[in-house]
């Protein structure tokens, strides 16, 4: 029998500190930076986000998300034989957040590595895990998106610091005789690196360049809507499906305008769009699995539903995955 892969469990975790727009605006005011709840909501759809405590790392957030996903799948940690973490904010330069997560979960021996594709990271990681399962190199994968973007924000720049939050989402992906992941479509174009980046690195014990996030919002918006539509249509074509068959569109939660524009281009009603950006902000690689888990636990996404997951991020990277849940 052919080997496919299916998601058998989802999980997520948000750090306890919830910061509303009004609370963030009050904090920014102490820095002389002006913004407001109305300004943020109008432009982004974001009303709140969660920030991790200073001593909490990417892998710390990943642990409860991973545990929830394994519990939902009915899988013990020792049954996991592949761990992939999508992140742009790992605990340290090396080893990977995945290796650190592996140890914290009490797992040893299986391959564990990070994928760095920024906000497209979870789509990339899910595609890699699916390929490894189909090739017979794994049977039960833990795929996690986890971010502490609050560490790389410039709180003197109101156009970026209001957008992002921290959190983690996870899925267990298992070998199956029936198709789960149907098709995927991944891309990158490095010529756009300058419109969304953190242009700093460590050298000789010092940070060279600027270690804070920089973004050209208008350029990102213009590029994102087009490539997301293209990736979704390409993925549907590979799977032999049409957009009318999609039950839920679960995009990267970057900006409500981008998300709604993508749904409209695909001629999908907005009630088929899973939205968590209002409460989570943009959690980069964590945003898709966070949104998926919330939709599952709210009873929206059900077994048998056809899901389109898609993301776009710095790099510039983008991609989509179509799956039967």
N, C-alpha and C positions, 0 to 999 in steps of 0.2 A: 504493500500500500504506500502511496506517496506520503511524505511527511510534510505537514503544514504546521503553522503555529497559531495559537489562540490565546487571548488574554483571559485568564481564569480568576484574577483577583486584582482589585485596585485599592490604593490607600493614599492618604495625604496628611500633611501636617503643616500648621501655621504657628509661628511663635506667638506667645500669649499677648504681646504688646500690640494692640490695635491703635493705629493713629488715624483719626479722622482728618479730613481736609482742614477743618477749622483748627484742630490741634496742631497740625503741621504748619499752617499759616501763622499761628501764634509763635511757634518756635522760630520760623524763618524771620519773623518781624524783629526778633532780638538781634538778628544779623544785618538788619536793614534791607531785607529782601521782602518785597510786597507781593502777595498773592491772596486769593480768597477761594472759598468753597465754590462760588458761582463760576469763577474763572476756570478752575480745574475741571469741574463737571461739564461745562459747556464745550471745552476743547477735547476732553478725553473720556468722559463718562465715569471717571474714577471718583469715588466718594471716601474711600479709606484704603489703607494698606497695613501690613504687619511688618514690624522690624524686630530682628533678633537682638538679644542682649549682647553686649560687647564680647563676652567670652564664648558665645555659641558659634560653632562652625558649620560649614556646609554638610559635613558628615553627621553632625549632631541632629540637624533637621531631617536628614535622610533616614535615620534609624526608625523613628516612629512611623513614618510614611511606609517604609519597607515592611515593618512588622504588621501594619494594618493590611497591606496587600497580601502578604503571606497568609495571614489569618483568614482573609476573605477567600483565598484560593484553597485553603485547607492544606497548606504546605509547611513543613518544618524547615527551619533554616538549613539543616544539613542536606536537604533534598535539592537545594539550589546548586546548579553547576555552572552558572555564568552570572557575573555581575557587571553591569554597565551603568555608569553614572554620567549623565549629561550635566555639565556645569561650566560656567565661566568664572566662578568664584570658589575654587577649591580651598581646602584647609591650608595647603602649603604648595610650594613649587613642585616638590615630589616627596613622597610617593603620591599616587593618585588618591582622590577622595574615595574611589571605589575600593581600593585596598584597605583604607582605613575603615570604611563602612563594613567591609567583609569581616574584619577583626571584631568590630563592635557588635556584630550580629552573631559572633561565635562560629563563623564559617572558616574553613581553611582548605586550601588546595585547588579550588576552581579558579579559572581565569577571572581577573577583575581589572577593569581599566576605565578611564574617563574618555568621553567624547566632547570635543570643544567645537560647537557650531553655534554658540550663543543662543538666541531665542529659537532657532531651529533644532537645537540640540536633541530634544526628546524624539523628534521625528527621525533624525539621523540614527540615534541610538536604537530605536525600535526596529528600524530597517536592518541594522547590523545584527541585532539579536535574532530577528526572523531569518536572516541569511545563514547564521551559524546553526540554528535549529534545523533548517531545511537541509543543510550540508551534513548533518549528523554529528556536529561538533558540540552540541548541547541539547538537553531535553527540557530543562526548566530554568528559565532566565529571570533574573530580577533586573528590571530596567527602571532607573530612577532619574528624575530631574530635580535638582536641588540647588538653591541659590541664596546667597546673602548679598544681594546687590546694594544694600544700604551701605556697605563698606567702600563702595567705589563711586558714590554719588558726590557731586559738587553742590553743597547746600547753599552756595552763592549764585547758583544758576537755576532760576525758577522754572525754566523751560524743560529741564530734565529731572530735577530732584523730586518733583511731585509725581512722577510717573511710575516709579519702581517700588517693589516690595520684596520681602523675603518669604520663602516657603519651600515645600518639597512635595512631590507627588511620585507615585510608584505604581508599577504593574508587575504581575507575574505573567510571563509568557511561556506557555508550555507546548510541547510537541503534540500534534493532534492528527487524527486521520481525516478530519473534516476541515475545510478551509476556514481560517480566521482572518489573518492578514491576506488580502487579495492582491494588492499592488501598492507600489510606492514610486515616488518620483523625487529625486534629490538634485539640487543644483547649487552652484556657487559662482560668484564673479568678483574676483579680487580687485577689480578696477574701482569698485565702490567702497573700498576699505575706509576712506576718510569720512564718510557720512555718518558712521556709527562705530566708535572705537574707544579703547582706553589706551592711549599712546604712551605707555610707560613700561619699564621693565627693571629688573634687579640686576645690578652689575657691581661687583666689588663691595658688596654690603650696603650699597646705596641705591635709591630709586632714580633711574635716569628717565627723563621725559616727564609726562604728566600722568599720574596713576588714577585719574578720575575720568568718568565717562563723558564723552563728547558726542553730540548728535546734531545733525542737520535735519530737524523734524520734517520740514516740507519735502526735502529730497527723499527721506525714508518713506513718507506717506505715498508720494507719487510712484515710487518703485514698488512698494509693498503690494498695493492693490492689484497691479497688473500681473506680477509674478505669482501671486497666490491663486488668481483665477487660472492662469496657465497651468500651474502645477496640479490643481484640482482636476482640470479637464484632461490632462495627460494621464493622471492616475485612473480616472474613470474609464478612459479609452483602453488602457492596459488591462483593466479588469472586465471589460465588456459590459459596463454598467452606464446608466445615465443619471444626471443630477436629480431627476424626479424620484429616483429610488432611494436617495439619501434620507435617512430618518433624522440624523443629527449632524450638524456642522460644528466641530469643536476646534476653533482656531486658536492660535497663540493670542493670549489676552493682552494686546498691546494698547489698543485705542478703540473705543466703540465705533468710531467713524470708519476705521479700516475694516473692522469686522463686519459691520452692516453693509459697507460697499461691496465687500467680497460676496456676501450672501445674495445681494441684489444682482450682481453680475452673473451669479450661478442660477438666478431666478428661483431662489429658495425663499420661502416665507420666513420672516424674522422669528417666528415662534419655533423654528427648527434650529435656531442659533443658540448654543450654550454660552451664557455670559456670566463670568465671575469677576471681570475686570473692575466692576464697581466696588467690590469689597476687598479684592486682593491687590489691585494695581497690576503692573507688569512684573511678573516674577520670572521672566526670561525662560530658561529651559524647564522650569517647574510649572509653567502656566498651563500647558496642555494636560499633563497628568493630574494637576490639581482640579482643573475644570471637569475632566472626565470623572474623577472620583466623586466630586460633589454632585454631578448629574446622576451618577449611579446610586448614590446614597439617598438622593432626593426622590428616587423612583422614576426619574425621567428616562434615562437610558436603561433599556431592558435587554435581556438575552435575545439574540436574533436580530437586533437593530443593526442597520447599516450605518457606519460612522465614517465621516471624513475628518481626519485630523490634519491640520496644516499649520506651518510656521514660517516665519521670515525673521532674519536677524543679521547682526553685524557679520561682515565677511566679504561681500554680502552673501548670505546663505538663504536658501529657501527649499521647501519641500512639502510633500503631502503623503499620507498613508490612508488607504481605504480598507476597512475591515468589517467583518461580521463580528459583533460582540457576543 
